[in-house]
Amino acid sequence: MDSHKKYMRQAIALSVDKMQAGCGGPFGAIIVKDDVVIGKGWNQVTSSCDPTAHAEVSAIRNACQTINNFSLKGATLYTSCEPCPMCLSAIYWARIDHIFYGNTKDDAAKINFDDDFLYKELIKLPENRTLPMVQILHDESITAFTMWAAKEDKTPY
């Protein structure tokens, strides 16, 4: 457990340092594999004008570049806050094995980072979401999927 605390403290320190430097919100993340830090990320939403530049997503991008692989199987994520729905999805896609987090989504809501709306939207049918979603041109869109299914030299992920 001591190594987990060591890496969590690094994620927390990163969240404080980068927030104070004006990079974005108070979030930091570290990705570790085989007891080596392979990725670091902090919230850069406002400094990079990128709403997807959350700490966890940034750490995943950094780690994947470090190991030159889109899979982070065998890695552990240490993040200063419970991941939002976008980050949690990215964590699953990256195949990270474990997550350790500090603050909760409720703690984040208390400082106006409220992800509850997104969690509620995700369980609704697409046509019932606040953001209008309309399916069109399915017959044309499915062509690319059919081609992918038949592609013999694809890299599955």
Secondary structure as GFF3:
##gff-version 3
##sequence-region A 1 157
A	DSSP	alpha_helix	2	20	.	.	.	ID=ss1
A	DSSP	beta_strand	28	33	.	.	.	ID=ss2
A	DSSP	beta_strand	36	42	.	.	.	ID=ss3
A	DSSP	alpha_helix	45	48	.	.	.	ID=ss4
A	DSSP	alpha_helix	55	67	.	.	.	ID=ss5
A	DSSP	beta_strand	75	81	.	.	.	ID=ss6
A	DSSP	alpha_helix	85	94	.	.	.	ID=ss7
A	DSSP	beta_strand	98	103	.	.	.	ID=ss8
A	DSSP	alpha_helix	105	110	.	.	.	ID=ss9
A	DSSP	alpha_helix	116	122	.	.	.	ID=ss10
A	DSSP	three_ten_helix	126	128	.	.	.	ID=ss11
A	DSSP	alpha_helix	138	150	.	.	.	ID=ss12
###
